[in-house]
Amino acid sequence: MVRLTILGSGSSGNCAVISTEHTTLLLDAGLSAKQICLRLDVCGFSLDMLDGILLTHEHQDHTGGLEVLSRKRPVPLICTALTQETLAGSLGFKKPPPWRIMTTGSTFEFQDLCIESFPVPHDAVDPVGYVISDEDSRLGILSDVGFVTNLIKDRLKNSDSLFIEANYDTQLLENDTKRPWSTKQRISSRHGHLSNEQAAELVREVAHPELSHVVLGHLSDDCNDPVIAARHIRQALDAAGATETRVTCAERRQPTPTIEVVRKRRVANVSFCFAQADDSGQLALL
């Protein structure tokens, strides 16, 4: 069974662990190496347990701890060729790390995991989302993305759990006085980030009654609110008939409790009949 443990998610840094009984993968490394190691330990992992680091794109909030981590634990860095080229030039690795290059849109095996990548619109060189699965579970992952394409919806449709971006609330972003207009335009553009409303519409279209969890990541500290974001997703799930799906907002400053990426099993209504003997020794049905 696939498990998802988010070490931290927000505009300042993103990092998560995807694990099974046999594999431990880091998803992005946007926290400092020190914080990643500390939070791994809190969650029952260690740097020595890592089998690889899977990257969505090259931005600092997803790769900031990568160079130091690679020196401490030289595991394969899994990404596209364009992402590898960009990171090799910008991070200044003292020793070239072992890269595992994939093609956008490809599906490949990594130990006991099947990893399917798909392209997403964002202002990076070659950003991707993932569907990660084993024999028992299927996790859909959508990080930084400006708008939802039909391909994204198609890839995420059969997920047992989702880890998706809900970066900003439209009204809070509009009212924000700290960001210049150009930054607001970039965030809300078709190569920026998903709003709560956009994330909710995606969830409404791909949800099903057996969907176990929706975990929201990359929430803006200033321009979003976990209560507001979760409310949007809850309404979308209820509209799609996924009334038992759990909604969680990933923490920024501390790990979020591990979820098991398992499909909810629907139990049909069953009438039970109990037999009990009365004083005369006769059985009565209850």
VOPAGU-2260 file (C-alpha; in pm, 1 decimal, decimal comma):
REM VOPAGU-2260
SITE   aa  ch    i         X         Y         Z
SITE  MET   A    0       0,0       0,0       0,0
SITE  VAL   A    1     122,1     350,2     -88,0
SITE  ARG   A    2     147,2     600,1     198,1
SITE  LEU   A    3     180,4     977,8     178,2
SITE  THR   A    4     358,7    1179,6     447,4
SITE  ILE   A    5     386,1    1552,9     381,6
SITE  LEU   A    6     689,1    1702,9     555,3
SITE  GLY   A    7     585,3    2056,9     465,1
SITE  SER   A    8     388,8    2231,3     191,5
SITE  GLY   A    9     349,2    2598,2     113,9
SITE  SER   A   10     493,6    2882,0     -89,5
SITE  SER   A   11     813,1    2871,1     116,3
SITE  GLY   A   12     888,3    2503,1      60,9
SITE  ASN   A   13     742,7    2170,0     -45,3
SITE  CYS   A   14     853,8    1818,7      42,1
SITE  ALA   A   15     675,0    1487,9      98,8
SITE  VAL   A   16     748,2    1119,2     142,1
SITE  ILE   A   17     586,8     847,3     -65,9
SITE  SER   A   18     644,8     508,7      88,4
SITE  THR   A   19     551,4     142,1      73,1
SITE  GLU   A   20     684,3    -157,9     264,1
SITE  HIS   A   21     977,6    -171,3      21,9
SITE  THR   A   22    1032,2     182,1    -110,6
SITE  THR   A   23    1080,6     531,5      31,2
SITE  LEU   A   24    1077,1     820,1    -215,6
SITE  LEU   A   25    1108,3    1190,3    -144,7
SITE  LEU   A   26     869,8    1401,0    -353,7
SITE  ASP   A   27    1052,6    1730,2    -413,7
SITE  ALA   A   28    1301,7    1881,0    -168,7
SITE  GLY   A   29    1200,6    2241,9    -119,3
SITE  LEU   A   30    1273,0    2263,0     253,5
SITE  SER   A   31    1626,8    2303,6     384,1
SITE  ALA   A   32    1821,9    1979,8     412,1
SITE  LYS   A   33    1831,0    2027,8     789,3
SITE  GLN   A   34    1452,7    2058,8     811,1
SITE  ILE   A   35    1399,7    1763,1     581,3
SITE  CYS   A   36    1621,1    1543,8     799,4
SITE  LEU   A   37    1452,9    1663,0    1120,5
SITE  ARG   A   38    1102,7    1605,8     985,1
SITE  LEU   A   39    1194,2    1267,8     837,9
SITE  ASP   A   40    1304,8    1163,3    1184,9
SITE  VAL   A   41     983,4    1291,3    1346,3
SITE  CYS   A   42     782,1    1082,3    1099,9
SITE  GLY   A   43     978,4     762,2    1153,9
SITE  PHE   A   44    1199,4     788,3     844,8
SITE  SER   A   45    1566,9     867,5     798,8
SITE  LEU   A   46    1789,9     991,8     519,1
SITE  ASP   A   47    1943,9     645,1     493,2
SITE  MET   A   48    1602,0     501,1     407,0
SITE  LEU   A   49    1561,7     711,4      92,4
SITE  ASP   A   50    1569,1     523,5    -237,9
SITE  GLY   A   51    1530,1     830,0    -458,8
SITE  ILE   A   52    1399,2    1185,3    -497,4
SITE  LEU   A   53    1116,8    1246,6    -742,8
SITE  LEU   A   54    1094,9    1603,1    -875,7
SITE  THR   A   55     796,9    1790,1   -1018,6
SITE  HIS   A   56     992,1    2093,1   -1146,7
SITE  GLU   A   57    1297,6    2306,7   -1077,4
SITE  HIS   A   58    1162,3    2600,1    -872,7
SITE  GLN   A   59    1339,5    2686,4    -547,7
SITE  ASP   A   60    1043,8    2600,2    -324,7
SITE  HIS   A   61    1064,5    2243,4    -458,4
SITE  THR   A   62    1442,1    2198,6    -485,9
SITE  GLY   A   63    1603,9    2426,8    -224,4
SITE  GLY   A   64    1745,5    2141,5     -14,9
SITE  LEU   A   65    1842,7    1920,8    -307,1
SITE  GLU   A   66    2214,2    1995,4    -338,4
SITE  VAL   A   67    2294,3    1936,8      30,2
SITE  LEU   A   68    2071,6    1628,8      45,5
SITE  SER   A   69    2246,7    1484,7    -258,4
SITE  ARG   A   70    2581,9    1516,9     -83,4
SITE  LYS   A   71    2448,2    1347,9     227,1
SITE  ARG   A   72    2262,6    1070,7      44,4
SITE  PRO   A   73    2350,1    1020,8    -326,4
SITE  VAL   A   74    2025,6     859,7    -439,3
SITE  PRO   A   75    1877,5     886,9    -790,5
SITE  LEU   A   76    1718,5    1221,4    -873,3
SITE  ILE   A   77    1421,8    1141,5   -1094,7
SITE  CYS   A   78    1310,8    1415,4   -1334,9
SITE  THR   A   79    1282,4    1518,5   -1699,2
SITE  ALA   A   80    1587,5    1606,2   -1909,5
SITE  LEU   A   81    1503,5    1977,7   -1917,3
SITE  THR   A   82    1459,0    1988,2   -1539,1
SITE  GLN   A   83    1791,1    1805,0   -1494,1
SITE  GLU   A   84    1969,3    2046,7   -1726,9
SITE  THR   A   85    1830,1    2349,3   -1544,1
SITE  LEU   A   86    1911,9    2216,3   -1196,4
SITE  ALA   A   87    2262,8    2104,4   -1294,4
SITE  GLY   A   88    2335,0    2459,9   -1405,1
SITE  SER   A   89    2168,6    2645,1   -1116,8
SITE  LEU   A   90    2242,4    2439,4    -803,7
SITE  GLY   A   91    2614,5    2394,1    -854,1
SITE  PHE   A   92    2642,1    2035,1    -735,4
SITE  LYS   A   93    2990,8    1976,0    -592,9
SITE  LYS   A   94    2965,0    1617,8    -711,5
SITE  PRO   A   95    2727,0    1521,9    -992,9
SITE  PRO   A   96    2436,0    1330,1    -842,3
SITE  PRO   A   97    2299,7    1012,1    -999,5
SITE  TRP   A   98    2021,1    1123,2   -1229,0
SITE  ARG   A   99    1736,9     908,9   -1358,8
SITE  ILE   A  100    1590,6    1085,2   -1658,1
SITE  MET   A  101    1232,6    1027,9   -1762,7
SITE  THR   A  102    1026,3    1153,6   -2054,1
SITE  THR   A  103     722,6    1367,8   -1981,8
SITE  GLY   A  104     415,1    1152,4   -2022,9
SITE  SER   A  105     603,7     828,0   -1969,0
SITE  THR   A  106     518,0     548,5   -1727,5
SITE  PHE   A  107     801,7     363,0   -1556,7
SITE  GLU   A  108     870,6     123,9   -1273,3
SITE  PHE   A  109    1065,9     218,2    -962,6
SITE  GLN   A  110    1109,1     -82,2    -733,2
SITE  ASP   A  111     753,6    -180,5    -632,7
SITE  LEU   A  112     598,7     143,4    -762,4
SITE  CYS   A  113     451,1     232,0   -1098,7
SITE  ILE   A  114     505,0     602,7   -1173,6
SITE  GLU   A  115     310,9     779,2   -1447,2
SITE  SER   A  116     403,5    1137,2   -1533,9
SITE  PHE   A  117     195,7    1392,9   -1722,0
SITE  PRO   A  118     259,9    1753,1   -1833,9
SITE  VAL   A  119     107,6    2047,0   -1646,5
SITE  PRO   A  120      90,6    2419,9   -1733,7
SITE  HIS   A  121     321,2    2621,1   -1505,7
SITE  ASP   A  122     603,5    2872,0   -1557,1
SITE  ALA   A  123     880,6    2612,7   -1528,3
SITE  VAL   A  124    1087,7    2443,0   -1799,7
SITE  ASP   A  125     910,0    2105,7   -1797,9
SITE  PRO   A  126     674,0    2067,4   -1499,3
SITE  VAL   A  127     491,5    1740,3   -1441,7
SITE  GLY   A  128     228,9    1578,8   -1222,7
SITE  TYR   A  129     229,5    1213,2   -1123,6
SITE  VAL   A  130      13,5     914,2   -1059,8
SITE  ILE   A  131     195,9     674,0    -828,6
SITE  SER   A  132      56,2     328,4    -770,3
SITE  ASP   A  133     121,7     -23,4    -653,5
SITE  GLU   A  134    -101,5    -329,3    -665,5
SITE  ASP   A  135    -334,5    -192,0    -397,3
SITE  SER   A  136    -349,5     184,8    -429,3
SITE  ARG   A  137    -326,8     479,8    -667,2
SITE  LEU   A  138    -216,4     830,0    -563,4
SITE  GLY   A  139    -271,1    1132,9    -788,3
SITE  ILE   A  140     -28,1    1423,3    -742,1
SITE  LEU   A  141     -76,6    1771,4    -886,3
SITE  SER   A  142     159,1    2040,2    -765,6
SITE  ASP   A  143     206,3    2387,4    -916,0
SITE  VAL   A  144     -32,6    2433,6   -1208,6
SITE  GLY   A  145    -199,4    2734,0   -1369,1
SITE  PHE   A  146    -513,5    2570,7   -1502,5
SITE  VAL   A  147    -661,5    2224,1   -1528,1
SITE  THR   A  148    -635,3    2055,2   -1866,1
SITE  ASN   A  149    -844,9    1766,3   -1991,4
SITE  LEU   A  150    -533,2    1549,4   -1973,2
SITE  ILE   A  151    -491,4    1627,6   -1602,1
SITE  LYS   A  152    -852,3    1532,1   -1533,9
SITE  ASP   A  153    -812,4    1212,6   -1732,4
SITE  ARG   A  154    -498,3    1107,4   -1543,2
SITE  LEU   A  155    -641,3    1179,1   -1197,1
SITE  LYS   A  156    -986,1    1025,2   -1249,3
SITE  ASN   A  157    -924,8     682,8   -1098,4
SITE  SER   A  158    -713,1     790,1    -802,3
SITE  ASP   A  159    -777,3     638,3    -460,4
SITE  SER   A  160    -638,1     954,7    -295,1
SITE  LEU   A  161    -534,0    1296,0    -426,7
SITE  PHE   A  162    -261,0    1540,0    -326,8
SITE  ILE   A  163    -336,8    1861,8    -516,1
SITE  GLU   A  164    -261,4    2230,7    -506,2
SITE  ALA   A  165    -506,4    2487,8    -367,8
SITE  ASN   A  166    -278,1    2789,2    -358,4
SITE  TYR   A  167    -499,4    3093,1    -310,6
SITE  ASP   A  168    -846,2    3222,5    -243,0
SITE  THR   A  169    -951,4    3459,7    -520,7
SITE  GLN   A  170   -1092,8    3726,4    -287,9
SITE  LEU   A  171    -798,3    3713,5     -47,6
SITE  LEU   A  172    -552,9    3747,5    -337,0
SITE  GLU   A  173    -740,1    4044,9    -480,6
SITE  ASN   A  174    -746,6    4216,3    -140,1
SITE  ASP   A  175    -380,1    4146,6     -59,9
SITE  THR   A  176    -181,7    4469,2     -15,6
SITE  LYS   A  177     166,1    4311,8       4,1
SITE  ARG   A  178     185,4    4182,5    -352,3
SITE  PRO   A  179     215,8    4410,1    -655,8
SITE  TRP   A  180     -36,6    4373,6    -935,0
SITE  SER   A  181     218,0    4195,1   -1156,9
SITE  THR   A  182     272,0    3924,4    -895,6
SITE  LYS   A  183    -100,7    3875,4    -852,2
SITE  GLN   A  184    -132,8    3842,5   -1228,5
SITE  ARG   A  185     142,8    3581,7   -1237,6
SITE  ILE   A  186     -16,8    3377,2    -957,1
SITE  SER   A  187    -361,4    3373,2   -1118,3
SITE  SER   A  188    -237,4    3330,0   -1476,2
SITE  ARG   A  189    -266,6    3013,8   -1684,8
SITE  HIS   A  190      91,7    2929,3   -1590,3
SITE  GLY   A  191      65,9    3022,6   -1223,5
SITE  HIS   A  192    -124,1    2842,4    -947,9
SITE  LEU   A  193    -466,1    2693,8    -877,5
SITE  SER   A  194    -723,7    2882,3    -674,2
SITE  ASN   A  195    -954,8    2713,3    -426,5
SITE  GLU   A  196   -1232,2    2737,1    -682,8
SITE  GLN   A  197   -1025,2    2576,4    -957,3
SITE  ALA   A  198    -909,8    2297,5    -725,7
SITE  ALA   A  199   -1268,9    2235,7    -619,4
SITE  GLU   A  200   -1388,4    2215,7    -979,5
SITE  LEU   A  201   -1116,1    1960,8   -1054,7
SITE  VAL   A  202   -1216,6    1755,4    -751,3
SITE  ARG   A  203   -1582,6    1767,6    -850,1
SITE  GLU   A  204   -1497,9    1627,0   -1192,9
SITE  VAL   A  205   -1264,8    1345,7   -1084,1
SITE  ALA   A  206   -1415,7    1243,4    -748,5
SITE  HIS   A  207   -1596,5     914,4    -695,3
SITE  PRO   A  208   -1760,0     759,2    -387,9
SITE  GLU   A  209   -1458,7     535,0    -317,8
SITE  LEU   A  210   -1211,6     826,6    -309,6
SITE  SER   A  211   -1041,0     806,7      29,4
SITE  HIS   A  212    -854,3    1135,3      82,2
SITE  VAL   A  213    -805,1    1474,5     -76,0
SITE  VAL   A  214    -495,7    1646,9      64,2
SITE  LEU   A  215    -454,4    2013,6     -26,8
SITE  GLY   A  216    -103,5    2150,9     -62,7
SITE  HIS   A  217      84,6    2470,4    -143,7
SITE  LEU   A  218    -163,7    2692,1      44,2
SITE  SER   A  219     -53,7    3054,4      51,0
SITE  ASP   A  220      12,0    3184,9     400,6
SITE  ASP   A  221    -128,7    3529,0     316,9
SITE  CYS   A  222    -382,1    3462,2      43,3
SITE  ASN   A  223    -555,9    3148,7     159,0
SITE  ASP   A  224    -714,8    2999,4     465,8
SITE  PRO   A  225    -732,0    2623,2     536,8
SITE  VAL   A  226   -1094,0    2651,0     651,7
SITE  ILE   A  227   -1199,0    2827,8     331,9
SITE  ALA   A  228   -1000,2    2590,0     108,9
SITE  ALA   A  229   -1137,6    2279,1     280,0
SITE  ARG   A  230   -1493,6    2413,7     256,9
SITE  HIS   A  231   -1463,8    2451,9    -121,6
SITE  ILE   A  232   -1337,6    2095,0    -158,2
SITE  ARG   A  233   -1598,0    1953,9      80,6
SITE  GLN   A  234   -1878,0    2107,9    -123,6
SITE  ALA   A  235   -1730,6    1968,4    -445,5
SITE  LEU   A  236   -1697,5    1620,6    -298,0
SITE  ASP   A  237   -2053,7    1621,4    -165,9
SITE  ALA   A  238   -2181,2    1731,2    -506,4
SITE  ALA   A  239   -1994,3    1439,4    -664,3
SITE  GLY   A  240   -2138,4    1188,5    -416,8
SITE  ALA   A  241   -1804,8    1140,2    -238,4
SITE  THR   A  242   -1953,1    1226,1      98,4
SITE  GLU   A  243   -1715,0    1008,4     302,4
SITE  THR   A  244   -1391,9    1136,4     145,0
SITE  ARG   A  245   -1165,8    1303,5     400,3
SITE  VAL   A  246   -1020,9    1649,4     330,7
SITE  THR   A  247    -689,6    1757,9     483,3
SITE  CYS   A  248    -486,8    2076,2     438,8
SITE  ALA   A  249    -113,9    2009,0     449,0
SITE  GLU   A  250      82,6    2191,8     716,2
SITE  ARG   A  251     355,3    2437,3     621,7
SITE  ARG   A  252     571,8    2436,7     935,4
SITE  GLN   A  253     539,0    2076,2    1049,3
SITE  PRO   A  254     462,2    1734,1     904,0
SITE  THR   A  255     105,4    1636,6     824,2
SITE  PRO   A  256      -3,9    1295,8     961,5
SITE  THR   A  257      53,6    1009,2     719,6
SITE  ILE   A  258    -238,5     892,4     509,2
SITE  GLU   A  259    -281,8     549,6     356,1
SITE  VAL   A  260    -368,8     576,2      -9,7
SITE  VAL   A  261    -645,7     319,8      -1,3
SITE  ARG   A  262    -972,0     297,4    -190,4
SITE  LYS   A  263   -1276,3     311,8      33,9
SITE  ARG   A  264   -1468,0     -13,4      16,4
SITE  ARG   A  265   -1840,5      40,6       3,1
SITE  VAL   A  266   -2035,4    -201,8     220,8
SITE  ALA   A  267   -2383,8    -290,6     105,7
SITE  ASN   A  268   -2667,7    -264,3     355,8
SITE  VAL   A  269   -2706,4    -599,5     526,1
SITE  SER   A  270   -2986,4    -707,5     762,4
SITE  PHE   A  271   -2868,0    -925,9    1047,0
SITE  CYS   A  272   -3084,6   -1184,6    1221,5
SITE  PHE   A  273   -3001,6   -1290,8    1575,8
SITE  ALA   A  274   -3143,9   -1599,5    1750,6
SITE  GLN   A  275   -3204,9   -1611,7    2122,5
SITE  ALA   A  276   -3366,5   -1887,4    2330,7
SITE  ASP   A  277   -3669,2   -1795,2    2545,0
SITE  ASP   A  278   -3759,5   -1950,8    2884,6
SITE  SER   A  279   -3918,6   -2255,3    2718,5
SITE  GLY   A  280   -3607,0   -2325,9    2515,1
SITE  GLN   A  281   -3760,0   -2203,3    2188,2
SITE  LEU   A  282   -3547,2   -1990,1    1956,9
SITE  ALA   A  283   -3676,9   -1644,5    1885,2
SITE  LEU   A  284   -3551,7   -1433,4    1591,7
SITE  LEU   A  285   -3453,9   -1076,9    1680,9
